Amino acid sequence: MFEALGDRLAAALKKISGRGVLRPEEVEAGLREVRLALLEADVNFKVVKEFVDRVRARLVGVEVSPGLTAPQQVIKAVDAELVELLGGNSEGLRYAPAPPTVILLAGLQGSGKTTTAVKLALLARREGHRPMLVALDLRRPAAIEQLRLLAEREGVPFHSGQGDVEDIARAAIKEASRLGHDVVILDTAGRLHIDVELMEELKRLKAAVPVTESLLVADSMTGQEAVKVGEAFASAIGLDGVILTKLDGDARGGAALSLRLATGQQIRFAGTGERPQDLEVFHAERMASRILGMGDVLSLIERAEQSIDQEAAKEVESHLRSGHLTFDDFLVQVRQLRKMGSLEGILEMVPGGAALKGQVAGADTERQVRRMEAVILSMTARERAHPEIIDGARRRRIARGSGLQPADVNRVLKARDTMQKLAKQFGNGNRGGRAGLSRLLGQGGTGWSR
């Protein structure tokens, strides 16, 4: 996400080369490029003007802080204003003091409301709550069926009915209380465009049930159109926040940078993929860091904690420390990495990872992972435990069993050997190994300071 904006901002900021005191002409030259970068990212022009003015006020005549270069000083100012523009949000779902918590999702057809409803339910469940999903898009039977199927697949209770949406919502809340479900998520109707009938239905629904939060689900790829949608829903029913979907497919980021001004509300969550777990709390500081290419290590750690089997990870770690990595360990690592999402998405969170993304862009990493799994699963248990016994004949047999070529088997063996060498270098806990690891990690990054 935000690749185009991040690249353009990086190019703009590199043009500032002054030291000591930032001169107005240098600031203006840099801000001209920042302005163009934001406009090309489809950010609302009023937002761009206000943003640039605020950054200028932070910079003109300011002494460069000790230890920073002029570009880093500008980046620090741009970073601070991006956080302010994005809303400073860092909170997840707000739960009602007395259950049930009722969350109303609103938005146009195709914005991703139904899949977002399921993602929110899973988020609530991870936080120790018992959610129920309610289908209220009565004009589209396919929408009801979609929510029912997704709810069944994820093991989340589902409710629907016939009649007015207000009556169905009341019945659902009553049923949720009876069954002990403390979070009720209402998936409301959408339209291809905003109309009076839709808004009246939402107003009646909100008046009929005790809504804890009304959240707008907006497609980030619609750009400034998302801003118009946000303004309409905010004025009609009032909003408590925004969920931006399809951020993984939006390289520009205009909607994300404009919606807060349009709705007066913070962006609370970001949909970053198609999987049920691909919903993140929208941390403004972390998102600003991603836009500026500085990574988002905290989100990467949180994603790893959610995705990785701790017991399996401990076992692999013990083998790494002993300097003997089996192919069973290797398979565990590959599968755990896959659970964390796409390789490009992971690189986006690593400081300096933007430079590496170009090397994997367009590559079918999922296909490569499947091939690797096929090779390992075609090995015998003894071969997986003792890779050193795999000779030429065994390689040919493994290739036939996996439907691949011996060269593919060789690549997997080489990948394991590389990790084995790293295990020996860094897994023994010696001082040299730790220093080497520090140097290895220190080579990445852009060198930009916050």
C-alpha positions as CSV (number, residue, x, y, z in Angstrom):
1,M,0.0,0.0,0.0
2,F,1.1,3.6,-0.6
3,E,4.0,2.6,-2.8
4,A,3.5,5.4,-5.3
5,L,3.1,8.0,-2.6
6,G,6.1,6.7,-0.6
7,D,8.3,6.6,-3.7
8,R,7.4,10.1,-4.7
9,L,7.9,11.5,-1.2
10,A,11.3,9.8,-1.0
11,A,12.4,11.4,-4.3
12,A,11.1,14.8,-3.1
13,L,12.9,14.7,0.2
14,K,16.2,13.7,-1.3
15,K,16.3,17.0,-3.1
16,I,16.8,18.9,0.1
17,S,20.5,19.0,0.9
18,G,21.1,22.0,3.1
19,R,22.6,22.0,6.5
20,G,22.5,24.2,9.6
21,V,19.4,26.3,9.1
22,L,16.7,25.2,6.6
23,R,16.4,28.1,4.1
24,P,12.9,29.0,2.8
25,E,13.9,28.3,-0.9
26,E,15.1,24.8,0.1
27,V,11.9,24.1,2.0
28,E,9.7,25.4,-0.9
29,A,11.5,23.3,-3.4
30,G,10.9,20.2,-1.3
31,L,7.3,21.1,-0.4
32,R,6.5,21.6,-4.1
33,E,7.5,18.0,-4.7
34,V,5.5,16.8,-1.7
35,R,2.4,18.7,-2.9
36,L,2.7,17.0,-6.4
37,A,3.2,13.6,-4.7
38,L,0.0,14.0,-2.6
39,L,-2.1,15.3,-5.6
40,E,-0.9,12.4,-7.7
41,A,-2.0,10.1,-4.9
42,D,-5.5,11.4,-5.3
43,V,-5.5,13.3,-2.0
44,N,-8.2,16.0,-1.8
45,F,-6.7,19.3,-2.8
46,K,-7.9,21.1,0.3
47,V,-6.2,18.5,2.4
48,V,-3.0,18.9,0.4
49,K,-3.0,22.7,0.9
50,E,-3.5,22.4,4.6
51,F,-0.9,19.7,5.0
52,V,1.8,21.6,3.1
53,D,1.1,24.8,5.1
54,R,1.5,22.9,8.4
55,V,4.7,21.3,7.3
56,R,6.1,24.6,6.1
57,A,5.3,26.2,9.5
58,R,7.3,23.5,11.2
59,L,10.4,24.0,9.0
60,V,11.1,27.5,7.8
61,G,14.0,29.0,9.7
62,V,14.3,26.0,12.0
63,E,17.7,24.9,13.0
64,V,18.6,21.3,12.0
65,S,18.6,19.2,15.1
66,P,22.0,17.8,16.2
67,G,22.6,14.4,14.7
68,L,20.1,15.0,11.8
69,T,20.6,16.0,8.2
70,A,18.4,18.5,6.5
71,P,16.4,15.7,4.7
72,Q,15.9,13.9,8.0
73,Q,14.6,17.1,9.7
74,V,12.1,17.5,6.9
75,I,11.1,13.8,7.1
76,K,10.5,14.3,10.9
77,A,8.1,17.2,10.1
78,V,6.3,15.3,7.3
79,D,6.0,12.2,9.6
80,A,4.5,14.3,12.4
81,E,2.0,15.9,10.1
82,L,1.1,12.6,8.4
83,V,0.2,11.2,11.9
84,E,-1.9,14.2,12.6
85,L,-3.6,14.0,9.1
86,L,-4.3,10.3,9.5
87,G,-5.9,10.9,12.9
88,G,-3.6,9.7,15.6
89,N,-5.7,6.6,16.0
90,S,-4.5,3.6,17.9
91,E,-7.7,2.0,19.3
92,G,-9.5,-1.1,18.3
93,L,-13.2,-1.9,18.9
94,R,-15.0,0.0,21.6
95,Y,-17.1,-2.3,23.7
96,A,-20.3,-1.3,25.5
97,P,-20.1,-1.1,29.4
98,A,-23.1,-3.4,29.5
99,P,-23.4,-6.0,26.8
100,P,-24.3,-6.5,24.0
101,T,-22.0,-4.3,22.0
102,V,-23.8,-3.5,18.8
103,I,-21.7,-2.5,15.7
104,L,-23.5,-1.1,12.7
105,L,-21.5,-1.3,9.4
106,A,-22.6,1.0,6.6
107,G,-21.2,1.6,3.1
108,L,-21.9,1.3,-0.6
109,Q,-22.2,-2.0,-2.4
110,G,-18.9,-3.5,-3.2
111,S,-17.0,-1.7,-0.5
112,G,-16.3,-5.0,1.4
113,K,-18.9,-4.7,4.2
114,T,-19.7,-8.4,4.4
115,T,-16.1,-9.7,4.5
116,T,-15.3,-6.9,6.9
117,A,-18.1,-7.9,9.2
118,V,-16.6,-11.4,9.5
119,K,-13.1,-10.0,10.0
120,L,-14.4,-7.8,12.9
121,A,-16.2,-10.8,14.4
122,L,-12.9,-12.7,14.4
123,L,-11.1,-9.7,15.9
124,A,-13.7,-9.6,18.7
125,R,-13.3,-13.3,19.3
126,R,-9.5,-13.0,19.6
127,E,-10.1,-10.3,22.2
128,G,-12.2,-12.7,24.3
129,H,-15.7,-11.8,23.2
130,R,-18.5,-13.9,21.7
131,P,-19.7,-12.3,18.4
132,M,-22.8,-12.8,16.3
133,L,-23.2,-11.7,12.7
134,V,-26.6,-10.3,11.5
135,A,-27.5,-10.1,7.7
136,L,-29.6,-7.0,7.0
137,D,-29.1,-6.6,3.2
138,L,-32.6,-7.9,2.4
139,R,-32.5,-6.7,-1.2
140,R,-29.6,-8.9,-2.2
141,P,-30.2,-12.6,-1.2
142,A,-26.7,-13.3,-2.4
143,A,-25.3,-11.0,0.3
144,I,-27.2,-12.9,3.0
145,E,-26.0,-16.2,1.7
146,Q,-22.4,-14.9,1.4
147,L,-22.4,-13.8,5.1
148,R,-24.0,-17.1,6.2
149,L,-21.3,-19.2,4.4
150,L,-18.5,-17.1,5.7
151,A,-19.9,-17.2,9.2
152,E,-20.2,-21.0,9.0
153,R,-16.7,-21.4,7.7
154,E,-15.3,-19.4,10.6
155,G,-17.6,-20.8,13.2
156,V,-19.3,-17.5,14.0
157,P,-23.1,-17.6,14.9
158,F,-25.3,-16.1,12.2
159,H,-28.8,-14.5,12.3
160,S,-31.2,-13.3,9.6
161,G,-34.9,-13.1,9.0
162,Q,-37.8,-11.6,7.1
163,G,-39.6,-8.3,7.5
164,D,-38.3,-4.8,8.4
165,V,-34.6,-4.5,9.2
166,E,-35.4,-2.9,12.5
167,D,-37.4,-6.0,13.6
168,I,-34.7,-8.4,12.5
169,A,-32.0,-6.4,14.3
170,R,-34.1,-6.3,17.5
171,A,-34.7,-10.1,17.3
172,A,-31.0,-10.7,16.7
173,I,-30.0,-8.7,19.8
174,K,-32.5,-10.5,21.9
175,E,-31.3,-13.9,20.6
176,A,-27.6,-12.9,21.2
177,S,-28.4,-12.0,24.8
178,R,-30.2,-15.3,25.3
179,L,-27.3,-17.3,24.0
180,G,-24.6,-15.3,25.8
181,H,-23.2,-13.5,22.7
182,D,-21.9,-10.1,23.8
183,V,-21.0,-8.5,20.4
184,V,-23.6,-8.1,17.6
185,I,-22.4,-7.0,14.1
186,L,-25.0,-5.6,11.8
187,D,-24.2,-6.0,8.1
188,T,-26.5,-3.5,6.5
189,A,-27.7,-2.9,2.9
190,G,-25.5,-1.2,0.3
191,R,-26.2,0.5,-3.0
192,L,-24.2,1.3,-6.1
193,H,-24.7,4.9,-5.2
194,I,-26.0,7.0,-2.3
195,D,-29.8,7.4,-2.3
196,V,-32.5,8.7,0.0
197,E,-34.1,5.3,0.6
198,L,-30.8,3.8,1.8
199,M,-30.2,6.6,4.3
200,E,-33.8,6.5,5.6
201,E,-33.4,2.8,6.2
202,L,-30.2,3.3,8.1
203,K,-31.7,6.1,10.2
204,R,-34.6,3.9,11.2
205,L,-32.3,1.1,12.1
206,K,-30.1,3.3,14.2
207,A,-33.1,4.7,16.1
208,A,-34.5,1.2,16.7
209,V,-31.5,-0.5,18.4
210,P,-28.9,0.6,20.9
211,V,-25.9,1.0,18.5
212,T,-22.6,1.2,20.2
213,E,-20.6,2.2,17.1
214,S,-21.5,3.1,13.5
215,L,-18.6,2.4,11.3
216,L,-18.3,3.4,7.6
217,V,-16.7,0.7,5.4
218,A,-15.0,2.5,2.5
219,D,-13.1,1.1,-0.5
220,S,-9.7,2.8,-0.5
221,M,-9.3,2.3,-4.2
222,T,-12.1,4.6,-5.1
223,G,-9.9,7.6,-4.2
224,Q,-11.7,10.9,-3.7
225,E,-15.1,9.2,-4.4
226,A,-14.6,7.6,-1.0
227,V,-14.5,11.1,0.5
228,K,-17.9,12.0,-1.0
229,V,-19.3,8.8,0.4
230,G,-17.9,9.5,3.8
231,E,-19.4,13.0,3.9
232,A,-22.8,11.7,2.9
233,F,-22.9,8.9,5.5
234,A,-21.5,11.2,8.2
235,S,-24.1,13.8,7.7
236,A,-27.0,11.3,7.4
237,I,-26.4,8.9,10.3
238,G,-23.3,10.1,12.1
239,L,-20.2,7.9,12.3
240,D,-17.8,6.7,15.0
241,G,-15.0,5.8,12.7
242,V,-14.0,4.5,9.3
243,I,-12.8,1.1,8.1
244,L,-10.7,1.3,4.9
245,T,-10.7,-1.9,2.8
246,K,-8.4,-3.1,0.0
247,L,-5.5,-1.1,1.2
248,D,-3.2,-3.9,0.0
249,G,-4.3,-3.0,-3.6
250,D,-4.0,0.8,-3.2
251,A,-0.6,2.2,-4.1
252,R,-1.8,5.8,-4.0
253,G,-3.4,6.3,-0.5
254,G,-5.5,9.3,-1.4
255,A,-8.6,8.0,0.4
256,A,-6.7,7.2,3.6
257,L,-5.3,10.7,3.7
258,S,-8.6,12.5,2.9
259,L,-11.3,10.6,4.8
260,R,-10.7,11.9,8.2
261,L,-11.2,15.5,7.0
262,A,-14.3,14.5,5.1
263,T,-16.0,12.5,8.0
264,G,-14.5,14.2,11.0
265,Q,-13.8,10.7,12.3
266,Q,-10.7,8.6,12.6
267,I,-9.8,5.7,10.4
268,R,-10.1,2.8,12.9
269,F,-9.3,-0.3,10.9
270,A,-7.6,-1.2,7.6
271,G,-8.3,-4.2,5.5
272,T,-5.0,-5.5,4.1
273,G,-5.9,-8.7,2.3
274,E,-8.6,-11.3,1.5
275,R,-7.9,-13.7,4.4
276,P,-10.2,-13.5,7.5
277,Q,-7.4,-12.3,9.7
278,D,-6.3,-9.5,7.3
279,L,-7.8,-6.7,9.3
280,E,-5.5,-4.3,11.3
281,V,-6.1,-1.6,13.8
282,F,-5.2,1.5,11.8
283,H,-2.3,2.9,13.9
284,A,-1.7,6.3,12.4
285,E,2.0,6.5,13.5
286,R,2.8,3.1,12.1
287,M,1.0,3.9,8.8
288,A,2.9,7.2,8.5
289,S,6.1,5.2,9.1
290,R,5.2,2.8,6.2
291,I,4.5,5.7,3.9
292,L,7.9,7.2,4.5
293,G,9.6,3.8,4.0
294,M,10.6,3.4,7.6
295,G,8.8,0.1,8.2
296,D,6.4,-1.0,10.8
297,V,8.1,-3.4,13.1
298,L,5.5,-3.3,15.9
299,S,2.7,-4.5,13.5
300,L,5.1,-7.2,12.1
301,I,5.6,-8.5,15.7
302,E,1.9,-8.4,16.4
303,R,1.1,-10.3,13.2
304,A,3.7,-12.9,14.1
305,E,2.3,-13.3,17.6
306,Q,-1.2,-13.9,16.1
307,S,0.0,-16.3,13.4
308,I,2.8,-18.3,14.8
309,D,2.4,-21.5,16.8
310,Q,4.6,-20.8,19.8
311,E,5.2,-24.4,20.7
312,A,6.3,-25.3,17.2
313,A,8.5,-22.1,17.1
314,K,10.2,-23.2,20.3
315,E,11.0,-26.6,18.9
316,V,12.5,-25.1,15.8
317,E,14.5,-22.6,17.9
318,S,16.0,-25.4,20.0
319,H,17.1,-27.2,16.8
320,L,18.6,-23.9,15.5
321,R,20.5,-23.5,18.7
322,S,21.9,-27.0,18.4
323,G,23.0,-26.2,14.8
324,H,20.9,-29.0,13.2
325,L,17.9,-27.9,11.2
326,T,15.7,-30.7,9.8
327,F,13.4,-30.4,6.8
328,D,10.5,-30.8,9.2
329,D,11.7,-27.7,11.0
330,F,12.1,-26.0,7.6
331,L,8.5,-26.9,6.6
332,V,7.2,-25.4,9.9
333,Q,9.0,-22.2,9.2
334,V,7.7,-21.9,5.7
335,R,4.1,-22.6,6.8
336,Q,4.3,-20.1,9.7
337,L,5.6,-17.4,7.3
338,R,2.8,-18.1,4.9
339,K,0.2,-17.5,7.7
340,M,1.6,-14.0,8.2
341,G,0.5,-12.9,4.8
342,S,2.1,-12.1,1.5
343,L,5.9,-11.6,1.2
344,E,5.4,-8.1,-0.2
345,G,3.1,-7.3,2.8
346,I,5.8,-8.5,5.3
347,L,8.6,-6.6,3.5
348,E,6.5,-3.4,3.7
349,M,6.8,-3.6,7.5
350,V,10.5,-4.1,7.5
351,P,12.7,-0.9,7.7
352,G,14.2,-0.6,4.2
353,G,12.0,-3.4,2.9
354,A,10.6,-1.1,0.2
355,A,13.9,-1.5,-1.7
356,L,13.5,-5.3,-1.6
357,K,9.8,-5.3,-2.7
358,G,10.9,-4.5,-6.3
359,Q,12.8,-7.7,-6.4
360,V,9.8,-9.8,-5.6
361,A,7.1,-7.7,-7.3
362,G,5.2,-9.8,-9.8
363,A,6.8,-13.0,-8.6
364,D,4.4,-15.8,-7.7
365,T,5.7,-16.3,-4.2
366,E,2.8,-18.5,-3.2
367,R,3.6,-20.8,-6.1
368,Q,7.2,-21.1,-5.0
369,V,6.1,-21.9,-1.4
370,R,3.8,-24.6,-2.7
371,R,6.6,-26.1,-4.8
372,M,8.9,-26.1,-1.7
373,E,6.2,-27.9,0.3
374,A,5.7,-30.5,-2.4
375,V,9.5,-31.2,-2.4
376,I,9.7,-31.6,1.4
377,L,6.5,-33.7,1.5
378,S,7.9,-36.1,-1.1
379,M,10.9,-36.9,1.2
380,T,10.8,-39.9,3.5
381,A,10.7,-39.2,7.3
382,R,14.4,-40.2,7.5
383,E,15.3,-37.9,4.7
384,R,13.6,-35.0,6.3
385,A,15.3,-35.7,9.6
386,H,18.7,-36.3,8.0
387,P,19.0,-34.2,4.9
388,E,22.7,-35.1,4.5
389,I,21.7,-38.6,3.2
390,I,20.0,-37.1,0.1
391,D,22.1,-38.1,-2.8
392,G,21.6,-37.9,-6.6
393,A,19.3,-41.0,-6.8
394,R,17.1,-39.7,-3.9
395,R,16.9,-36.2,-5.5
396,R,15.6,-37.7,-8.7
397,R,13.0,-39.8,-6.8
398,I,11.9,-36.7,-4.7
399,A,11.6,-34.7,-8.0
400,R,9.3,-37.4,-9.5
401,G,7.2,-37.6,-6.4
402,S,6.7,-33.9,-6.3
403,G,6.1,-33.5,-10.0
404,L,9.0,-31.2,-10.3
405,Q,12.6,-31.2,-11.7
406,P,15.8,-32.2,-9.8
407,A,16.8,-28.5,-10.1
408,D,13.8,-27.6,-8.0
409,V,14.9,-30.1,-5.3
410,N,18.4,-28.7,-5.4
411,R,17.0,-25.2,-4.8
412,V,15.2,-26.4,-1.7
413,L,18.2,-28.2,-0.4
414,K,20.3,-25.1,-0.9
415,A,17.8,-23.0,0.9
416,R,17.9,-25.3,3.9
417,D,21.8,-25.3,3.8
418,T,21.8,-21.5,3.9
419,M,19.5,-21.5,6.9
420,Q,21.7,-24.2,8.5
421,K,24.8,-22.0,8.1
422,L,23.0,-19.1,9.7
423,A,21.9,-21.4,12.6
424,K,25.5,-22.4,13.2
425,Q,26.7,-18.8,13.0
426,F,24.0,-17.2,15.2
427,G,22.5,-20.1,17.2
428,N,25.4,-20.9,19.5
429,G,25.0,-17.7,21.5
430,N,28.6,-16.7,21.1
431,R,29.6,-13.1,21.2
432,G,30.9,-13.1,17.7
433,G,27.6,-14.6,16.4
434,R,25.6,-12.0,18.2
435,A,27.7,-9.2,16.8
436,G,27.5,-10.7,13.3
437,L,23.7,-10.8,13.6
438,S,23.6,-7.2,14.8
439,R,25.7,-6.1,11.8
440,L,23.5,-8.1,9.4
441,L,20.3,-6.4,10.8
442,G,22.0,-3.1,10.8
443,Q,22.7,-3.2,7.0
444,G,19.0,-2.7,6.2
445,G,16.9,0.5,6.6
446,T,16.9,3.8,4.9
447,G,18.9,5.7,7.6
448,W,16.0,8.0,8.1
449,S,15.4,9.1,11.7
450,R,12.1,9.9,13.2
